[in-house]
Amino acid sequence: MNDPIVDDVRTVRDAHAARFNYDLMAIFLDIKKREKERGLDFVDGVARQTVSNKTLRSTEALATINVVAPAVEI
């Protein structure tokens, strides 16, 4: 199934990449240049801070909910 919006986005993206001979660094530098010209910042290039497994485990423990089933009369 083709989506016309997705097709349009891919066409524009391909045309942009073709202008730079599909060179990823050249495409990236062009995006950064456009951001600077427009006062925008879409790609910061900074990696996210990693979270240790120990922190994840303690967070999961806090998020655990103990559910007690209600008493059922027979």
C-alpha positions in Angstrom: 0.0 0.0 0.0 1.4 3.4 -1.0 0.9 6.5 1.1 1.1 9.6 -1.1 2.5 11.7 1.8 5.2 9.2 2.5 6.0 9.0 -1.2 6.3 12.9 -1.3 8.6 12.9 1.7 10.8 10.2 0.2 11.0 12.1 -3.1 12.1 15.3 -1.4 14.6 13.5 0.7 16.0 11.7 -2.3 16.3 15.0 -4.2 18.1 16.6 -1.3 20.5 13.7 -0.9 21.2 13.6 -4.7 22.3 17.2 -4.5 25.2 16.0 -2.3 25.8 12.8 -4.2 24.4 10.9 -1.2 27.4 11.9 1.0 26.0 11.7 4.5 28.6 14.2 5.9 27.7 16.7 3.2 24.0 16.3 3.9 24.6 16.7 7.7 26.6 19.9 7.1 23.9 21.3 4.9 21.3 20.6 7.5 23.5 22.3 10.2 24.0 25.3 7.9 20.3 25.6 7.3 19.6 25.4 11.1 22.1 28.2 11.8 20.7 30.4 9.0 17.2 30.0 10.5 18.1 30.1 14.1 17.0 26.5 14.7 18.7 23.5 16.3 17.4 20.1 15.2 20.5 17.9 15.4 22.7 18.6 18.5 25.0 15.6 18.0 25.2 15.0 21.8 24.7 11.4 23.0 22.2 10.8 25.7 23.4 10.1 29.2 23.4 6.4 29.8 21.5 4.9 32.8 23.1 2.0 34.8 21.3 -1.3 35.2 21.3 -0.7 39.0 19.3 2.5 38.5 16.9 0.7 36.2 16.4 -2.1 38.7 15.6 0.3 41.5 13.2 2.2 39.3 11.4 -1.0 38.3 11.1 -2.0 41.9 9.4 1.4 42.7 7.1 0.9 39.7 5.9 -2.5 40.8 2.4 -2.6 42.1 1.2 -5.4 44.3 -2.4 -6.3 43.4 -4.5 -8.3 45.9 -7.4 -10.1 44.4 -10.7 -9.4 46.2 -12.2 -12.2 48.3 -14.9 -14.2 46.4 -17.7 -15.9 48.2 -18.7 -19.3 46.9 
